[in-house]
Amino acid sequence: MNADPIDDYVAELTAALHGPARAKSRMVEEIRDGLVETVAAHTGEDLRYQRAFQAAVREFGTPVELVPSCQQELTIAQTRHTARALIRTVGFLVACWYLTWTVGHSRGWQLPTAVEILAAIATTAGTLAATALFATGALTRWMPVPDRLPLVVGWMGTTASVAMPFAALAFATSMPLASVWPLIVLAGGLTVASHAMLASSARACRECARLPIAGTT
């Protein structure tokens, strides 16, 4: 039996698109449903299935024609996904390490300069991520998303994901280990897990930013 051309169409489109799995799956499923309905409508006009499929593709566009506009939407979705991950991760870890510092520091103890610098980098990235969420959300009512914003968010996420483990290490080695080691171990483990999650999302954001989208050549 010959393969269903709709399956081939969907497979080609799926392979060409990159972005958050849930958003991508929902987008492809919506396109598939629309294509199936259009093919069914043409089949009802007494066209053979293959000719009905070809007529439907002329209305929908080929996968190659659809990819730029679809990828533009997915790139924005990935940008927002990374920005949210950055905000959650940085906010949670700053609070976690602040709690450790509050419990374990002695009077007159100061944060090491390296920790302050690295924490400032991560916090600044989180603040910029919040701005990116606004720029890809409510602000789109009045102006388009800046072309370079996905790449900027991707690199912000990468920078923060690198800074946080180093800040955690510097912080842990400067603390009185005997008094707060359970908190240090817990915070360190959460930092490693958060680093992996944020680094993966940031890398995906940078990859999406390099893909052609509608309106570019």
Secondary structure, DSSP 4 states (H G I P E B T S, - for coil): -PPPHHHHHHHHHHHH--S-HHHHHHHHHHHHHHHHHHHHHHHTTT--HHHHHHHHHHHH--HHHHHHHHHHHHHHHHHHHHHHHHHHHHHHHHHHHHHHHHHHPPTT----HHHHHHHHHHHHHHHHHHHHHHHTTGGGGTSPPPTTHHHHHHHHHHHHHHHHHHHHHHHHHHS-HHHHHHHHHHHHHHHHHHHHHHHHHHHHHHHHHTS--TT--
